[in-house]
Amino acid sequence: MGRGVTRAVALAVLAGFVASCAPRVAEDSIALAPARFADLPGWRADDPRDALKALVRSCHGHLGRADDAPVGPLAIAGRVSDWKPACTDLLARDVAAMDAPAARSFIENTFVPFAAIGEDGDEGLFTGYYEASARGARTRSAHYKVPVYRRPDDLVSVDLGRFDSDFRGRTIAGHVANGRLVPYADRRAINRGHLAGRGLEILWLDDPVDAFFLEIQGSGRVLLDDGSVLRVGFAAKNGRPYTAIGRVLVDMGAMPLERVSMQSIRDWLAANPGKARRVMEENRAYVFFRVLEGEGPVGAEGVALTPGRSLAVDRRFLALGVPMYVAARAEAGTAAEGLAPVQRLMVAQDTGGAIRGGVRGDIFLGWGEDAAMQAGRMRLRGRTWILLPRSAAARRAGS
C-alpha cells in the first residue's frame, strides 16, 4: 500500500509555473501551482452541474465542522472557515435549476484552480471503479459458499495522524495481543477459516472471483437467491498492504503490462482455476463490508457517490470534499486505447488502497455492465487541479 509514511505535504506555491516543464517535488510530497480556468483543458465544454450536486453533499459535512478545522493534510485546502461561505452560498441556490453556464460562472467566481504536482511531475495515473455485481444468498449452501464478512469486533484501526502530523492520512489496523497491536490476519489466513464460526458472515456468494472484485471496488449489489437485491459497502480493511494482482500476473509472464485490465485479469483467473486462489492471495489486503440502506454507494467522506463526478484520492496529500478538475487521456497500445479523454470537474469523496500519490485518482463510474467495462479498461495519464475558495487561495498566494 505504498512506499512509506509521508514526510510532509509541501504547501509551497510554485510561482512561474509552466505546464510544459512542471517542476518536481520531493518524494512523498505534493506542491500546488497557481493556474487559471483557461488553463484547464476542456473547461468550457464541461457541464459541471452534476459536480455541483456532488459538492452539495460534501458541503453539508464542511458546515458541520469547527471553523478552525483543517481541510486536508496540513490544511492543504485551507480551513473550514474558508469553505463555509462558499458552501452556504451553494446550498442557498437551486442547483437543479441552473444551466451549465450558470454553474460554470458560480465555480469561476467562487474558486481558484491550483495544479497538483507530485514527485513524478504534474502527470499521473487515473483509473476507474464501479459498484460491483454478484450473486449470493443469506445462508450457506453447496452453491453459495464464499463468505462476505462484516467488520470483526477485534479489528482495531488507528489514525496515525492523531499522534504525529507527519503521519496525516495514514492508518494502520490490527488486533491487540498481550497489550500490543499486532497485524491482523491476511487474505490467505481468512480464506483458510481464520474468521469461521464467529457469526460474521453477511451473506454468501457463488464465485470467489466475484467476491475478490467486490473487495477491490469496495461496494456492490448482490442479487440474492430469493430475487431481492442487497447493497453492501466498505466497512473496514485488515491493514495489510494492497498488491495489484495485475502486476503479479505480469511478473509471472501471464500477460504484458500494457494489456492488463480487469477483463484480462478475470479471463486469466477463469481459465486458470487451479492457480487463481494463489494469485488472489498475493494481495494480502482484505475488505470487510456493511449493509447499505438508502443512497449509495458511500465513499470515505461518508456521502453517496455520484457517477462520473466522484473521485477517489490519496488522503496523505489531498482533501476530501474538495472540487478537482481532471484532464486525462488513454495511451496508444494499452487496454485503455479508444476510451474518450476525461476532461471533467469532480469532487474528492473517496479513497482506496491502490490510490497512491498526489497526482492520482480513481473515478467512480456507477453501476452496470457499461460502468464495469469502462472501469476495467480505464488506465489514463493526465493532470489534476484542486479548486480552493478565494480566501484560501489568497492566503496561499501570499505565503
N, C-alpha and C positions, 0 to 999 in steps of 0.2 A: 504494500500500500504506500510506497514512496521511498525516498532515499534518506529520510531522517527528519528530525524535527526542524521546523522553520526557525531560522535565527531571528530575523526581524523583518517586518514588512517595510520596504523602503518607501517613504512617503514624499520623497523629493519630486517636485515638478521639474520636468526637463525642458527648459526654455530653448527655443530654436530647434525644436523637433522637426525633422524632415522624414517623411514616411519612407522614402526610398533608401534611407541609411539610418534606420532606427537604432539607437544605442542599445547596448545590452547591459543588464544589471547583474548584481551578484547572485550566486546560486541561492535558491530558496527565497528569492525576493521578488518584488514587483515594483515598478515605477509607473507613474501616471504622467502623461504629456498632454498639455492643453491642445484642444482641437476646436474646430467649428463644425456646425451641422453640414456645411457644404463639403467637408472632408469625408463624410460618411457615404460610401458607395451605395447608390440606390435609395438614399434617404427620401427624396422627393416622390419616389414611386411606391414606397411602402404605405400601407394603410394601418396606422398604429392603434386603431380603436380597440382591438382585442387585447393589445398590450396594456392599454389604459385600464381596461376592465380587470386584467390580472393585477395591475398596480393598486386598484381599489382594494382588493383583498389584502395586499401587503400593508396598505396604509392603515387599516384597522389595527394591525399589530403595532405599527410605529406610534400611533396615537395613544396606545395603552402603556407606553414605557415612560420612564423618567426623562426629563429634558436633557440631563447631562449624560445619559447613557450613550456609549459609543455605538456607531453603526459600522460593523465590520471590525476586523483586527486592527488594533491601534487607531481606531476611528478613521479608517481609510475613506469612508464615505461621510465623515463628519459626525455630528451628534444628533440625537433625536430632535433637539430644538431646531436644527436646520430643516428637518423633514416635516415638522408639524404644520407650518404654514402652507407648504406645497400640498400636503395630504388633505388639510382642511379645505383648501380651495378645490381640490379634485373631488372630494366627497360631496361638496355642495353643488356640483354640476351633474347634469343628466347625461352621462357618458353615452348611453344608448341613443340619445337624440342627436349626438354630434355627427357631423360628416367628417370625412378623412382630413380635409384641410383645417377644420377647426381643431381636431385632435392634434394635428401636427403643430399648429400655432400654439396651443397650450403647452406642449412639450418644449418648443423653442423658447417660449417666454419664461418658462419655469426652471429649466435645467441647462447645464453646460456640459458638453461632452469632453471626456479625457480618454486618450488612447492608453490601453494597458500594454505594458512592455515587461516581459518576463526574462528569465535568464537566457533563453534562446532567441530573444529578439521580440519583434512585435507580431509574429505569426505563431499560431499553434494549432492544435488538433480539435476538431469539432465533430462529435458523433451524435447519434440519436438513440432515444429509448422510448418505450411504449408500455401500455398496460397489457400484460400478457394474458393469454388464454390457456385454459387447461380443463381437463375433465376429472371429476372427483366424486367422493361420497363422504358422508359424515361418519360412517363406520367402516372398519377394515373388512376386506374380503379377499378372495383369491385374485380378483381383478384389480381392486383398489388397495394397494399395499405400500405406497410410498407416502410417508407421513409429511405433513406440513405442521411445524411446531410453533406454538406461542412462545413468548419470552420466558425462559426458566427463572424461577424465583431467586436462584443463587447467582445469577449473572449480575455483575457489578460493572457499570460504565462510569468512567472517570473523565471529567472535563479538565484536562491538564492546564488549560488557560486560567483556571481559577487559582492555580498555585503559582504560576510564573507566566508573565506576559509573553515571554519568548515562545511559549507553547500554545499560544492562542490558535484556536481552530483544530487542535489535536485532541483526540480522545483515545483512551485505551479501555479494554474490557477484560474481565477475568472473573475469578471467584476466589473467595477467601479460604485459605487453608492454613491452620496453625498461626493465625494472626497476620498472614501475609497475602497480598494479592498475587495470584499466580495465573498463568494463561488458561483460558477456557478450552474445552475440548475442541479439536479441529474437525473438519468435514469427515475425514476418514473415521475418526472415533465415533462421531454422531451417526454416520452411516452404519456402523457396526453395533449400534444399540446403546450408546452411552446414555441417551435420554429415554430409552424404552421403559415402560412401566411407571412413569411419573404422571401420566394423565395430561400431557402437554399437547397432544395432537388436536389441532383444529379440525382437520379433515385428512382424507387420504386420496392421493392421485393415482392415476393408472400408468404414468410414464415418468421414469426418473429424469429423462432429459427435459421434459416439460417442467418438472419440479426445479431443476437446476436453473433453467432460464427464467422461471418465476422469481428466483432469488436475484438473478442478475438485473432484472428490470425493477424489482422492488415493489411491484404491485401487480394485481391481476384479477381477472374474472374467472371463476371456476363454475362450469356447468355441472351441476350435481346430477346424480343418477335419478332423482325424482323430478327432474326438469326445471328446478329452480336455479338461480344464479347467486353465488356468494362472492362478494368482493373482499379481497384481502389486501393489506398494505403493510409496509415496513414497520416493524416494532423495535428491533434491535439487531445487532450483529455480535458475533462471538469474539471480535477483536483480533482475529488472526489476519495476516496480510493477504490482500487480494492479489490473485495471479490470473492474468488473462489466458484462458486455455488456447486461444488462437495462437499466441506466442509459443505455447507448449507444442502445438501441432507443427508449427514452423520449425522449431528446434528438432523435432522428430523427423523432419523431412516429409511430413504428410502433405504439405501444401506450401506454395510460395507465399511470402508475406503479402504481396500486392493482391492476392486473390482471397485473403481472409475476409470473411463476412459471417454474419450469424447463420445465413443459409448454408454456406460451405461447411461451417463447423457442425451444424445439425446433420447435414448429409453424411459427414465422416462418422459422427457418433452412431448414426443409424446403420451405417454399413460395417461398423466395427464394434458390435455389441460386447465382444469379449474384452476389448480394451477401453471401452467408453468409461466405465466406472473409475478405472485407474487414472485416466486422463482428467476427468472431472475432479478427482480428489487431489490433483496437483494444485487446485485452488482451495487452500485451507480455510478460507473465509466461509462463514455460514450465516444466513439471514433468518431471523425469526419474524413471525407475522402477527397481525391482529385483524380481526374482522372489521370492515369499514361499513359505516352507516351514513347515508346521505351522500353529499357530493364527494367526488374523489376521482382519481387517487389524490392522496395528500402528500405534499413534499415535506422536506426537512424543516421548512419555515412554519409548517402547521396549517397551510392553506391549500385548498383544492387547486390542482394544476390546470393550466389552460393549454390545450394542444397548439403547438407551433409558437407559443409565446412564453412558456415557462422554461427556464434554463437551469440546469444543474451546474454548480461551480465548485471550486476548491475553497472551502471556508478558511483555510490558512491565509489566503490572500484577499478574498473578495467578500462582500457583504450580501446577506440575503435581504430580500425586499427592495432591491435597488434595480432600476431600469438599466438595461445594457443593450447596445446595438451590436449585432453580429454580421459580418460580411465574410462569407466563406465559399469556397468552390471545390469541386471534385478535381482530382488529378488524373491525367491520362494514364491508362494502363492499370488502374486499380478497380476494385469491385464497385467503387462509387461512380465510375465513369458513366456519364449520361445523366446523372442527377442534376437538377437545376441548381444554380447558385442560390445560397441563402443570403438575403440582404434584408434584415428584419429587426425591428425593435422587440425586445423580450424583457422579462423580469427574472432576476435570480431568485429562485424559490425552492431550490432543492440542492442536494449534494450526492456524492456516491463514492464508493471505494476506489473506482477506477479513474476518478476525476482528479488529476494531479497536475497542478501548475497554474500560474497566474493568467496565462492565455490558453485556456482550456475550457470547453463547455460541452454539455450533453443536452440536446434539445428534446423536450418531451413532445411526442408526435401523436399521442392519443391512443385509441383502441381500434382493433380490427386488422384485417389482412393487409390492407394498404399501409397502415402505420407500421406493422411488423416488417413488411418487405422493405420499406424505405429505411427504417431504423437499422435493419440488418446490413444494408449496403452503405449507410452513411459514414463516411470517414473523410472529412473535408479539411482543407487547410485554409486558415483565414485569420482575421483580426477581430478584436472586440473593443468597444468603447464603453466606459462606465459613465452614466449621466448623474451629475450631482446637482442638488439645489443651488441656486445662485449664491446664497450666503456661504455655504461650504466651499463652493468654487472660488469665491473671492478670497476667503481666508487661505485657501491653498495657494492661490496665485501670489499672495503676499508673503508666503513663508519662505 
